[in-house]
Amino acid sequence: MNRASDDPGIAVTLGLGGTVRIGASELAVADLMVVFDAIRRTGSVQGFADALGLSYRAAWARLQTYEAALGRPLVRKTRGHGTALTEFGTALAETFSAAAAGLESGFVRETRAAEQRLRRLLTGRAGAPKLAASHDPLVVEVLGERGDVALSVMGSRAAVERLLEGSADAAGFHCGAQAPAEAGAPFSSVDAGAGLVVHPLFEREQGLLLAPGNPRRIRGVADLAGEGVRYVNRQRGSGTRDWFDRMLAQAGLGPEAIQGYAVEEFTHQAVAAVIACGAADAGLGVRAAAERLGLDFVPVGWETYYFAASPSLAAPELDGLIAAIRERAGRTAGYRVAATG
């Protein structure tokens, strides 16, 4: 539940709080978890006393207060074996541990956000937010010019998973011609229920990148199964790969029908470069990649590229990045500004 800051002078700790109310009694969840942890770890009431800085007598009295409120014994003492949780105490400890585990990724994200804000308040700087993002030429270009966000490029699925587990401050991703709620896991989990806000950054045109002059006369997905046509794919887990697989299914084609289906590249530019050097005839990618290398392009549709982060991550760098990317998308071929309503 906790994460130490990269700055040793500033660290925030968040954990499971709240209360348990039984009749007129109210118990702090955090205090109960200290009891459970200390008894399990030390096998003694003295361990509980040391954890809270209490005398043995005060710790024992507090434990009895908890048991009276719950109406069940939490610990049992066995001669020669010290103190252990009862069956009820163990079950209650597991209940709160499961709740903490379910909230852990949220704790990690919010800890990072709180540290960012506190660091800015105290030092005037917040450090570079960590962005896990699916590759896009425009996004990479804008980030390269700014230098105020730490970017890790990966597939859309991996980017969203990193955000959900709390190892990234924000994620950039796309789901083809689908909205996140319709795209299944993990994309459908990126919503307010997960403590996240989703920003549509821009729309971009995807299509088949083809050798200059389109010598294979490729007009659609069905033509990729033609004799001798060599395809270069995106990596498994990328949004573009997922879209291509859906198009194959809609065309009644299996991966085995596509020569080169197993040949993978990790960016749109890499796919375009393989085609430009003559090592493949076609690949799915954004129009911007085709235009940069003088390739032919057959459109297959538009998709929205999203940016998701915790709403509490008040980082001017991220707000500025969103604004800069949207502005660039509005004046770049193959892109258009996405509706934000």
Sequence and secondary structure as in RCSB ss.txt:
>XXXX:A:sequence
MNRASDDPGIAVTLGLGGTVRIGASELAVADLMVVFDAIRRTGSVQGFADALGLSYRAAWARLQTYEAALGRPLV
RKTRGHGTALTEFGTALAETFSAAAAGLESGFVRETRAAEQRLRRLLTGRAGAPKLAASHDPLVVEVLGERGDVA
LSVMGSRAAVERLLEGSADAAGFHCGAQAPAEAGAPFSSVDAGAGLVVHPLFEREQGLLLAPGNPRRIRGVADLA
GEGVRYVNRQRGSGTRDWFDRMLAQAGLGPEAIQGYAVEEFTHQAVAAVIACGAADAGLGVRAAAERLGLDFVPV
GWETYYFAASPSLAAPELDGLIAAIRERAGRTAGYRVAATG
>XXXX:A:secstr
     SSTT         EEEETTEEEEHHHHHHHHHHHHHHSSHHHHHHHHT  HHHHHHHHHHHHHHHTS  E
EEETTTEEEE HHHHHHHHHHHHHHHHHHHHHHHHHHHHHHHHHHHHHS     EEEE   HHHHHHHHHH  SE
EEE  HHHHHHHHHHTS SEEEEE TTS GGGS TTGGG SGGGT EEEEEEEEEEEEEE TT TT   SGGGGG
STT  B EE TT HHHHHHHHHHHHTT  GGGSTTTT EESSHHHHHHHHHTTS SEEEEEHHHHHHTT EEEEE
EEEEEEEEE TT   HHHHHHHHHHHHHHTTSTTEEE    
